[in-house]
Amino acid sequence: MKKRLLILIGALCLATNALAEQGDWLVRGRVIRLIPDAGSSPLTGLDVSDETTLELDFSYFVTRNLALELILATKRHDVSLNGANIGTVKHLPPTLTLQYHFTPEAKWRPYVGVGVNYTRFTDPDLAGGLTVDRNSWGAALQAGIDIEVTKRFFVNLDVKKVFIDTKVKTAAGAFVTKLDIDPVIVGVGVGWKF
């Protein structure tokens, strides 16, 4: 009985060590450029400005090659209609991706990801009392590379395509048009592995 207990404790210790290797955290900070691929229908001509902001993300390695990444950023965009500014809208688009890291122990560590985006629109300030739906759900695609500087410190290059849309409405809630923002997000930053 004691021998079996010792074997079980030893196996649990080995499993715990394996999980600790897999359970690494990677925190990144990036400067990102949001480049919307905006469009609207049935009313055409709506556009959303390109913007630069900061992004923070947290990755947890579920296995040696698979990681879950939570991406956080926020920004206010100018909204225009046929080139004329009609106001601003702010959004918070947290995005969760499942990433595959091809070479997690190499100096150059490329990855791809796919996931889901939830966008919360806040503080719409649009002409004529127009407003937007507060919530949007969409897909997200990602590719990037971590370049090892030290065992714990990395330089990161990252690009994402996030699908974001909302409905533009009158103050009374009548539908005006659908607005697709769908930005490409290009980022450069640094990361720390824990």
C-alpha positions as CSV (number, residue, x, y, z in Angstrom):
1,M,0.0,0.0,0.0
2,K,2.8,2.5,0.9
3,K,4.6,1.6,-2.3
4,R,1.5,2.4,-4.4
5,L,1.0,5.7,-2.5
6,L,4.6,6.7,-3.1
7,I,4.2,5.9,-6.9
8,L,1.0,7.9,-7.0
9,I,2.6,10.9,-5.2
10,G,5.6,10.7,-7.6
11,A,3.3,10.6,-10.6
12,L,1.4,13.6,-9.3
13,C,4.7,15.5,-8.8
14,L,5.7,14.7,-12.4
15,A,2.3,15.8,-13.7
16,T,2.5,19.0,-11.7
17,N,6.0,19.7,-13.2
18,A,4.6,19.1,-16.7
19,L,1.7,21.4,-16.1
20,A,4.0,24.1,-14.8
21,E,6.0,24.0,-18.0
22,Q,2.8,24.2,-20.0
23,G,1.2,26.8,-17.8
24,D,3.5,29.6,-18.7
25,W,2.0,33.1,-18.9
26,L,3.1,35.7,-21.5
27,V,2.2,39.3,-21.0
28,R,2.7,41.7,-23.9
29,G,2.3,45.4,-24.4
30,R,2.0,46.7,-28.0
31,V,1.6,50.0,-29.9
32,I,-1.1,49.2,-32.5
33,R,-2.5,50.8,-35.6
34,L,-6.2,50.2,-36.2
35,I,-6.9,50.4,-39.9
36,P,-10.7,50.0,-40.4
37,D,-12.1,48.4,-43.6
38,A,-15.3,50.3,-43.1
39,G,-18.5,50.1,-45.1
40,S,-22.2,50.7,-44.6
41,S,-25.4,49.4,-46.1
42,P,-28.1,50.4,-47.2
43,L,-26.8,54.0,-46.6
44,T,-23.3,54.1,-48.2
45,G,-20.4,56.4,-47.5
46,L,-19.9,55.9,-43.8
47,D,-16.2,55.6,-42.8
48,V,-14.2,55.3,-39.6
49,S,-10.8,56.9,-39.0
50,D,-7.5,55.0,-38.6
51,E,-6.2,55.3,-35.1
52,T,-3.1,54.5,-33.1
53,T,-3.3,53.3,-29.4
54,L,-1.9,50.9,-26.8
55,E,-2.8,47.3,-26.4
56,L,-2.3,44.9,-23.5
57,D,-2.6,41.1,-23.8
58,F,-2.3,38.1,-21.6
59,S,-1.5,34.6,-23.0
60,Y,-1.8,31.4,-21.1
61,F,-0.1,28.3,-22.5
62,V,-2.6,25.4,-22.2
63,T,0.0,23.0,-23.8
64,R,3.5,23.6,-25.2
65,N,2.1,24.8,-28.5
66,L,-1.4,26.1,-27.7
67,A,-2.1,29.3,-25.9
68,L,-5.2,31.3,-25.0
69,E,-4.7,35.1,-25.5
70,L,-7.0,37.9,-24.1
71,I,-6.4,41.2,-26.0
72,L,-7.4,44.5,-24.5
73,A,-7.4,48.0,-26.0
74,T,-9.8,50.9,-26.4
75,K,-10.0,53.9,-28.8
76,R,-12.2,56.7,-30.0
77,H,-12.8,56.9,-33.8
78,D,-14.0,59.8,-36.0
79,V,-17.0,58.8,-38.1
80,S,-17.5,60.5,-41.5
81,L,-20.2,60.4,-44.2
82,N,-18.9,60.9,-47.7
83,G,-15.8,62.6,-46.2
84,A,-17.7,65.0,-43.9
85,N,-17.1,64.4,-40.1
86,I,-20.4,63.5,-38.4
87,G,-19.0,62.7,-34.9
88,T,-17.2,60.1,-32.9
89,V,-17.7,56.7,-31.3
90,K,-15.6,54.9,-28.7
91,H,-15.3,51.2,-28.4
92,L,-13.7,48.5,-26.1
93,P,-13.1,45.3,-28.1
94,P,-11.8,42.6,-25.9
95,T,-10.8,39.6,-28.1
96,L,-10.0,36.0,-27.1
97,T,-7.9,33.9,-29.5
98,L,-6.7,30.3,-29.4
99,Q,-3.1,30.4,-30.8
100,Y,-0.9,27.7,-32.2
101,H,2.8,28.4,-31.6
102,F,4.9,26.6,-34.1
103,T,8.3,26.7,-32.4
104,P,7.8,27.6,-28.7
105,E,11.4,27.0,-27.7
106,A,13.2,28.7,-30.6
107,K,14.5,32.3,-30.8
108,W,12.0,33.1,-33.5
109,R,8.5,31.9,-32.5
110,P,5.7,32.4,-35.1
111,Y,2.1,31.8,-34.2
112,V,-1.4,32.0,-35.7
113,G,-4.7,32.4,-33.9
114,V,-8.4,32.3,-34.3
115,G,-11.0,33.6,-31.9
116,V,-14.0,35.7,-31.0
117,N,-14.3,39.4,-30.4
118,Y,-16.9,41.2,-28.3
119,T,-17.1,45.0,-28.8
120,R,-18.8,47.4,-26.5
121,F,-19.5,50.8,-28.0
122,T,-19.7,53.7,-25.6
123,D,-20.1,57.5,-25.8
124,P,-21.5,57.8,-29.4
125,D,-21.5,61.5,-30.3
126,L,-23.0,61.6,-33.7
127,A,-24.8,64.3,-35.7
128,G,-28.5,64.5,-35.5
129,G,-28.8,62.5,-32.3
130,L,-27.8,59.3,-34.1
131,T,-26.6,56.4,-31.9
132,V,-25.3,52.9,-32.4
133,D,-26.0,49.5,-30.9
134,R,-23.9,49.0,-27.9
135,N,-22.8,45.3,-28.5
136,S,-21.1,43.5,-31.3
137,W,-19.8,39.9,-31.7
138,G,-17.5,38.7,-34.4
139,A,-14.6,36.5,-35.4
140,A,-10.9,37.4,-35.1
141,L,-7.9,36.1,-37.0
142,Q,-4.3,36.6,-35.9
143,A,-0.7,36.0,-37.0
144,G,2.5,37.1,-35.3
145,I,6.0,36.3,-34.1
146,D,7.8,36.5,-30.7
147,I,11.5,37.1,-31.0
148,E,13.5,36.1,-28.0
149,V,15.9,38.7,-26.5
150,T,16.4,36.8,-23.2
151,K,14.7,33.7,-21.8
152,R,11.9,35.9,-20.3
153,F,11.9,39.0,-22.6
154,F,10.6,39.1,-26.2
155,V,10.0,41.6,-29.0
156,N,6.6,41.0,-30.7
157,L,5.2,41.7,-34.1
158,D,1.5,41.0,-34.6
159,V,-1.3,41.5,-37.1
160,K,-5.0,40.8,-36.6
161,K,-8.2,41.0,-38.6
162,V,-11.2,41.6,-36.3
163,F,-14.8,41.6,-37.6
164,I,-16.9,44.4,-35.9
165,D,-20.2,45.8,-36.9
166,T,-23.0,47.8,-35.4
167,K,-26.4,49.3,-36.4
168,V,-26.7,53.1,-36.6
169,K,-30.1,54.2,-35.3
170,T,-32.0,57.4,-34.7
171,A,-32.4,58.7,-31.1
172,A,-35.9,57.1,-31.2
173,G,-34.3,53.7,-32.1
174,A,-35.3,53.5,-35.8
175,F,-32.7,51.7,-38.0
176,V,-30.7,53.8,-40.4
177,T,-27.9,51.6,-41.6
178,K,-25.5,48.9,-40.7
179,L,-21.8,50.0,-40.2
180,D,-19.0,47.5,-40.6
181,I,-15.7,48.5,-39.1
182,D,-13.7,45.3,-39.6
183,P,-10.2,46.7,-38.7
184,V,-6.8,45.2,-39.6
185,I,-4.7,45.8,-36.5
186,V,-0.9,46.0,-36.9
187,G,1.2,46.0,-33.7
188,V,4.7,46.0,-32.4
189,G,5.6,45.5,-28.8
190,V,7.4,43.6,-26.1
191,G,6.5,40.6,-24.0
192,W,7.5,39.0,-20.6
193,K,7.2,35.3,-19.9
194,F,6.3,34.2,-16.4
